[in-house]
Amino acid sequence: MLAVALDSYTIDAASQGVTAERAPAPLYMLLGPASRFAPAAAGWEFRAPMPIAIEREEDGSAIALDELFGNYGQGATPSEALADLALVLVGYYRILESATDTREVFDSLSFYFGRA
């Protein structure tokens, strides 16, 4: 999966390779099949680059924070945190999809993430 030194990273849409970039905060731009991060998220995809900040906790674990909608995933490594976040986004999508009073948020999320 992804090896991270945690300066700042972007997943290249064409090659899906990881390239280092300097920025104020650690950042991934997720694009493509969500199953790359979490096999259980097969059938879901990142449709547009979604900014995800990766932070390390004092205990060494990682948090992947969706900077657009405020969702997060946790894991022992950044890769595990991204996998957890992909599953959280599936759940968030399903909740918004079934609600009647969150259509604007659902439409916004659907631009970035949804069923493949």
N, C-alpha and C positions, 0 to 999 in steps of 0.2 A: 504494500500500500504506500503510504506517504511517510517519508522520514523528515522530521522537522527540527531545525535548530531554533526556530521561533524568533526570527527577525520579522520578515514579512514574505509571504509566498502567494503566487497566483497559479492556478491550474490553467494551462494553456488549452483553449478550446479545440485547436486543431490536433495537437499531438497528445493531449491529456498529460503532458509532462509537467513537472514542477520546476519553476524558475524562481530564483531569489530576486527580490526587489527590496530596496530600502524604503521604509515608510514609518510613520509614527507608531503604528500598532501592528501586531501580527495579523495577517489577513489572507484568506483564501477567497477566490472567486469560483464558486461551484457551478459547473455547467455539464449537462449530459445525464446519463442514466444514474439514478440514485443507488442502484445495486452495486456500483463501483465501490461505494462506501459501506453499504449494508445489504447483504444478499436478501434479507427479508423485505427489503424495499423494492424488489423486482417489480417492474410494471409502472414505476414512478420515475420522473425525470426532473432535472433542473432545466427549465426552458430558456432562461436568460441568466446571465451571470449574477449570482446572489452573493453579496459580501458576507463573509463569515469570519469573525475574529476568533483567534485561538489564544487562550490564556493558560498559563501554568499556575497551579495552586502551590502553596508552600510544601504540600506533601508529595509534589511531583506529578499529580494527576492533571488532566487537561480538561478544559471547558471550551466547547465550540458554541459561540454566540451568534445567532442570526441577527444581524444589525438592522434589518428592516422591520421584523415583526416581533422581536424580543424573545424568540424561542431559544432554548439551549440544550446541548447534549453534554454528557459527562463520560469520562473514560480514563483508564490508566494511561493511555497514550493519546496524542492528537487524532490518530486514525480511529481509535475507539470512540472518541468524542464526536467525530464527524459521522460515524455509523449511528450512534445514538441520536444525533440531531436529525439525520435522515428519517429515522423512525418517528421522532417527535413531529416532524413536519407532515408526515402521512396522517398522524392522528389529528393534528391541527387542521389540516385540509378537510378531513372528514367531518369534524365538528362544525367548521364554517359552512361547509357544503349543505349541511342539514338545517342550519339556523336560518331564520327569515330576517332577522334584524342586523345581519353582518354582511350583507351582499357586497358592499363597497370593499371591505377588507378581503372577502373571498375573491373578488375579481382581481384585486391587486396581487394576492398570493398566487392566483392562477396564472398570472403573467410570468412569474418566476418558477413556480413549482406545480406539478400536477401529474395526472395519469399519463403514461407514455402512449 
